[in-house]
């Protein structure tokens, strides 16, 4: 048969099948791409242990260790202690480094609805984000700063003999540089998300997605929509009322107004004779009967920046 399968914890094998089943379900439902076969030098398939009793973390800092079934104790740098009830653990390879990820369940106390004012957030290209409180975060562009070093390392890979150890080491250098840029981007996003989460999560607020179409062309003062309103990347000047503002801040204020209108409709249950959380009644798809003509209406919306009443 295949005796090497006995070297792998059976829980890990079962979790792989569960993840594969989930991947096919997401593909068949149109949410994700078709699953592909794993390749040794391309994919980072983690070893996931779903049972808490089969995995343990001990020690602190550089004196820490993780225990994985059939692998034993592994020296690790514990950068922070676990909190709550551990649920799943995973060991994943990222380039030439290995990481252990522990997912914990933390009990959160019930909080009262937030009394803080809402804020709208617009995600940009030239700037990372801008909110309705006129807070603008510049885009650090970590990938562009390392682009020259990555390109130089990739040229080194191309010059090495195919399949040689020198080429393998050159590939690892490329992976390290790409990992550095990815971690810098993730760190920036975590810092900004934490800034807004500390206004939302402990105070009983919530995060909403609202429609972002034409928000960069809409005036936050008079709601006039025109492509000419946005004269430059960061300049907004309304042709109707003369409202002048930073283009990204104006878009964030439009997002805020749309979010407030959605919450108002949801609270009253009125508007277009339908529920505020679903498509309005006049846009519902209708089934055409045989021998009769019928129009079918559909709407397509893009992913929206977050609107956060806090």
Secondary structure per residue as TSV (DSSP state, phi and psi in degrees):
chain	resnum	aa	ss	phi	psi
A	1	X	-	360.0	-129.7
A	2	X	-	-131.2	81.2
A	3	X	G	-65.2	-19.6
A	4	X	G	-67.5	-17.6
A	5	X	G	-65.9	-25.0
A	6	X	G	-69.1	-17.1
A	7	X	G	-77.6	-12.5
A	8	X	S	-103.5	133.6
A	9	X	-	-56.7	135.7
A	10	X	H	-65.0	-29.8
A	11	X	H	-63.6	-35.9
A	12	X	H	-65.6	-41.8
A	13	X	H	-63.5	-42.3
A	14	X	H	-64.0	-38.5
A	15	X	H	-66.8	-34.9
A	16	X	H	-61.8	-43.7
A	17	X	H	-64.5	-38.5
A	18	X	H	-65.0	-41.0
A	19	X	H	-66.6	-37.3
A	20	X	H	-64.7	-42.3
A	21	X	H	-62.4	-41.1
A	22	X	H	-64.7	-38.7
A	23	X	H	-62.7	-41.6
A	24	X	H	-68.5	-36.6
A	25	X	H	-63.7	-42.1
A	26	X	H	-65.0	-37.0
A	27	X	H	-67.3	-45.9
A	28	X	H	-67.9	-26.2
A	29	X	T	-86.4	-2.0
A	30	X	T	83.0	12.3
A	31	X	S	-87.7	-37.4
A	32	X	S	-128.1	171.9
A	33	X	-	-77.4	170.8
A	34	X	-	-67.6	134.1
A	35	X	-	-60.4	145.6
A	36	X	-	-123.9	160.6
A	37	X	-	-68.5	142.7
A	38	X	-	-72.4	141.4
A	39	X	-	-121.5	138.4
A	40	X	T	-58.4	-42.2
A	41	X	T	-96.7	11.8
A	42	X	T	-125.9	-46.8
A	43	X	-	-96.1	148.1
A	44	X	-	-113.9	73.8
A	45	X	-	-76.7	121.0
A	46	X	-	-81.8	156.5
A	47	X	E	-93.5	113.9
A	48	X	E	-108.9	126.5
A	49	X	E	-108.2	109.1
A	50	X	-	-82.9	-6.4
A	51	X	-	-106.6	127.8
A	52	X	G	-65.1	-33.1
A	53	X	G	-74.6	-12.0
A	54	X	G	-93.6	5.0
A	55	X	E	-145.6	142.8
A	56	X	E	-148.0	152.7
A	57	X	E	-122.6	130.3
A	58	X	E	-132.9	151.6
A	59	X	S	82.1	-180.0
A	60	X	S	-138.8	152.1
A	61	X	E	59.4	-139.0
A	62	X	E	-77.6	-7.4
A	63	X	E	-94.4	12.8
A	64	X	E	-85.8	170.0
A	65	X	E	-156.9	151.3
A	66	X	E	-119.5	143.9
A	67	X	E	-114.2	122.0
A	68	X	E	-120.3	140.1
A	69	X	T	-59.1	135.7
A	70	X	T	67.8	0.8
A	71	X	T	-110.7	-34.1
A	72	X	E	90.1	-160.9
A	73	X	E	-79.8	133.2
A	74	X	E	-122.0	126.4
A	75	X	E	-62.5	136.5
A	76	X	E	-150.3	157.8
A	77	X	E	-97.6	109.5
A	78	X	E	-88.4	103.5
A	79	X	-	-81.0	-17.1
A	80	X	S	-161.2	148.3
A	81	X	-	-71.6	154.8
A	82	X	-	-76.7	148.1
A	83	X	-	-128.3	145.7
A	84	X	S	81.9	-155.4
A	85	X	E	-101.8	116.5
A	86	X	E	-63.1	137.9
A	87	X	E	-115.4	-57.1
A	88	X	E	-132.2	155.0
A	89	X	E	-131.7	149.4
A	90	X	E	-143.9	141.1
A	91	X	E	-113.7	121.1
A	92	X	E	-130.9	145.4
A	93	X	E	-99.3	132.2
A	94	X	E	-127.9	97.4
A	95	X	T	69.0	-121.6
A	96	X	T	-100.7	16.0
A	97	X	E	-124.3	154.4
A	98	X	E	-118.7	143.3
A	99	X	E	-133.2	144.1
A	100	X	E	-109.9	125.1
A	101	X	E	-114.3	125.8
A	102	X	E	-115.4	123.6
A	103	X	E	-98.8	125.4
A	104	X	E	-120.4	149.9
A	105	X	E	-103.5	123.4
A	106	X	-	-115.9	131.6
A	107	X	-	-74.4	125.5
A	108	X	-	-108.7	130.0
A	109	X	-	-70.3	153.4
A	110	X	-	-69.5	136.8
A	111	X	-	-123.2	156.8
A	112	X	-	-80.6	157.3
A	113	X	-	-55.7	141.5
A	114	X	-	-68.5	143.5
A	115	X	-	-106.1	3.7
A	116	X	S	-79.4	154.5
A	117	X	-	-68.5	150.2
A	118	X	-	-74.4	164.0
A	119	X	E	-143.7	138.4
A	120	X	E	-103.2	143.8
A	121	X	E	-124.1	130.9
A	122	X	E	-115.6	124.9
A	123	X	E	-87.7	129.8
A	124	X	-	-116.3	-173.2
A	125	X	S	-109.3	-54.0
A	126	X	S	-67.3	-37.9
A	127	X	E	-113.8	152.9
A	128	X	E	-67.3	-47.4
A	129	X	E	-161.6	159.6
A	130	X	E	-142.5	140.0
A	131	X	E	-116.2	172.4
A	132	X	T	-71.2	-11.3
A	133	X	T	-88.8	12.5
A	134	X	S	69.9	25.2
A	135	X	-	-91.4	120.2
A	136	X	E	-118.1	128.9
A	137	X	E	-112.9	119.7
A	138	X	E	-69.4	151.9
A	139	X	-	-80.6	116.1
A	140	X	-	-71.0	-20.7
A	141	X	-	51.6	58.0
A	142	X	H	-63.2	-38.5
A	143	X	H	-63.4	-38.9
A	144	X	H	-68.2	-33.2
A	145	X	H	-67.6	-30.3
A	146	X	T	-100.2	3.0
A	147	X	H	-61.2	-41.4
A	148	X	H	-65.4	-41.7
A	149	X	H	-67.2	-38.8
A	150	X	H	-65.2	-43.5
A	151	X	H	-63.2	-40.0
A	152	X	H	-64.8	-41.2
A	153	X	H	-67.9	-35.0
A	154	X	H	-69.0	-34.8
A	155	X	H	-65.8	-34.9
A	156	X	H	-63.7	-40.5
A	157	X	H	-61.1	-42.0
A	158	X	H	-65.6	-27.8
A	159	X	H	-83.8	-16.6
A	160	X	S	-79.2	155.0
A	161	X	-	-66.5	135.0
A	162	X	T	-60.7	126.8
A	163	X	T	82.1	1.8
A	164	X	-	-82.3	165.6
A	165	X	H	-67.2	-33.5
A	166	X	H	-63.0	-40.4
A	167	X	H	-67.5	-36.2
A	168	X	H	-62.1	-44.1
A	169	X	H	-65.9	-36.5
A	170	X	H	-66.2	-37.7
A	171	X	H	-64.2	-38.5
A	172	X	H	-64.1	-35.3
A	173	X	H	-65.7	-40.9
A	174	X	H	-61.7	-43.8
A	175	X	H	-62.2	-38.0
A	176	X	H	-65.2	-41.9
A	177	X	H	-66.1	-42.9
A	178	X	H	-65.9	-36.2
A	179	X	H	-65.7	-37.6
A	180	X	H	-62.1	-45.2
A	181	X	H	-64.4	-40.0
A	182	X	H	-65.3	-41.4
A	183	X	H	-66.4	-36.9
A	184	X	H	-64.0	-42.1
A	185	X	H	-63.9	-44.7
A	186	X	H	-62.9	-39.2
A	187	X	H	-62.7	-44.0
A	188	X	H	-61.8	-43.8
A	189	X	H	-66.5	-37.3
A	190	X	H	-65.4	-40.2
A	191	X	H	-63.1	-45.2
A	192	X	H	-70.5	-40.0
A	193	X	H	-65.7	-35.3
A	194	X	H	-66.3	-35.2
A	195	X	H	-58.2	-42.7
A	196	X	H	-84.3	-30.6
A	197	X	H	-64.8	-35.5
A	198	X	H	-69.1	-11.8
A	199	X	H	-95.3	-22.0
A	200	X	H	-100.0	-61.7
A	201	X	T	-63.0	-53.2
A	202	X	T	-69.4	-19.9
A	203	X	T	-98.4	5.9
A	204	X	T	78.6	22.6
A	205	X	-	-83.5	-177.8
A	206	X	E	-144.9	161.1
A	207	X	E	-113.4	133.1
A	208	X	E	-125.2	149.5
A	209	X	E	-102.6	130.1
A	210	X	-	-125.7	164.8
A	211	X	-	-65.3	131.3
A	212	X	-	-107.2	-0.6
A	213	X	T	-61.6	130.9
A	214	X	T	63.6	16.3
A	215	X	T	-67.2	-28.2
A	216	X	T	-78.3	-12.4
A	217	X	T	-108.9	-0.9
A	218	X	B	-98.0	135.2
A	219	X	-	-80.1	129.7
A	220	X	T	-74.8	-13.6
A	221	X	T	-92.0	-43.6
A	222	X	T	-123.1	-0.2
A	223	X	-	67.0	18.0
A	224	X	-	-73.3	134.0
A	225	X	B	-112.8	122.6
A	226	X	-	-162.7	139.6
A	227	X	G	-64.1	-27.7
A	228	X	G	-74.1	-11.5
A	229	X	G	-62.8	-34.3
A	230	X	B	-93.9	96.9
A	231	X	-	-71.7	-43.8
A	232	X	S	-133.4	-177.2
A	233	X	S	-59.5	-39.1
A	234	X	S	-119.5	15.0
A	235	X	E	-120.6	127.3
A	236	X	E	-121.5	127.3
A	237	X	E	-138.7	111.6
A	238	X	-	-71.8	131.5
A	239	X	T	-75.2	-19.9
A	240	X	T	-89.5	-55.0
A	241	X	T	-105.5	-7.7
A	242	X	-	80.2	14.1
A	243	X	-	-64.5	128.0
A	244	X	E	-118.9	132.7
A	245	X	E	-165.5	170.9
A	246	X	E	-65.2	133.7
A	247	X	H	-63.1	-39.5
A	248	X	H	-72.6	-37.9
A	249	X	H	-65.9	-40.7
A	250	X	H	-61.4	-41.9
A	251	X	H	-63.8	-38.5
A	252	X	H	-64.7	-37.3
A	253	X	H	-69.5	-32.1
A	254	X	H	-66.5	-42.6
A	255	X	H	-59.6	-41.8
A	256	X	H	-61.8	-45.1
A	257	X	H	-62.8	-40.3
A	258	X	H	-65.7	-39.5
A	259	X	H	-64.6	-40.4
A	260	X	H	-65.0	-37.1
A	261	X	H	-67.3	-36.1
A	262	X	H	-65.9	-43.6
A	263	X	H	-66.6	-34.3
A	264	X	H	-67.4	-42.3
A	265	X	H	-66.3	-39.5
A	266	X	H	-65.1	-32.5
A	267	X	H	-74.6	-34.0
A	268	X	H	-92.1	-21.7
A	269	X	T	74.7	14.6
A	270	X	-	-110.5	167.9
A	271	X	S	113.3	112.3
A	272	X	T	61.6	20.1
A	273	X	T	56.3	36.5
A	274	X	S	-149.8	179.8
A	275	X	-	-81.4	140.4
A	276	X	T	-69.3	-18.6
A	277	X	T	-90.4	-8.1
A	278	X	S	-125.8	-178.6
A	279	X	-	-66.9	137.6
A	280	X	-	-56.4	156.4
A	281	X	G	-61.7	-36.7
A	282	X	G	-71.3	-12.4
A	283	X	G	-105.1	5.8
A	284	X	S	-67.0	143.6
A	285	X	-	-69.3	136.0
A	286	X	-	-117.1	145.5
A	287	X	-	-90.8	126.8
A	288	X	-	-82.8	129.8
A	289	X	-	-80.6	158.1
A	290	X	T	-64.1	131.2
A	291	X	T	87.6	-2.2
A	292	X	-	-124.0	152.5
A	293	X	-	-97.5	142.9
A	294	X	-	-145.8	145.0
A	295	X	-	-94.7	143.9
A	296	X	-	-115.5	122.2
A	297	X	-	-105.9	140.5
A	298	X	-	-146.3	150.2
A	299	X	-	-126.2	142.6
A	300	X	-	-119.6	125.6
A	301	X	-	-119.9	144.6
A	302	X	-	-89.2	165.5
A	303	X	-	-63.9	137.0
A	304	X	-	-109.3	154.0
A	305	X	-	-64.0	161.6
A	306	X	E	-79.9	141.3
A	307	X	E	-116.3	126.5
A	308	X	E	-122.3	100.4
A	309	X	E	-72.8	122.8
A	310	X	-	-127.7	360.0
